[in-house]
């Protein structure tokens, strides 16, 4: 009787042991793929962070000649918004300090298209804002 009990216990333990071994292997495979996905996500996040921290130069350029004003402080790509850009351009000294600056290009759809293109680009970019002579001469530089 005791021998039968021992054999029965051993058989049930072996079945449970086999089941536990299979679960361990399956769990290990899933853990490996989870680790692999975490590494891929980490690399993608690092690449995106580097892309968003790239400098974007803002240049006010006279359309008729090579005369231009380069903003002294460059924007990082993730800072490149219309509001931030208007603030930075507003910091350029103006001849008539009581008036706001006027750049007609900043109200055009092509400006917003260019802004979106630069924000999604993977390479170094310059934002060139075309200006007329009168628009460029309002700045005291």
Secondary structure, DSSP 8 states (H G I E B T S, - for coil): -HHHHHHHHHHHHHHHHHHHHHHHHHHHHHHHHHHHHHHHHHHHHHHHHHHHTSEEEEEEEETTSS-EEE-SS-EEGGG--HHHHHHHHHTS-BSSTTS----GGGGSHHHHHHHHHHHH-SS-EEEEEEE-HHHHHTB--
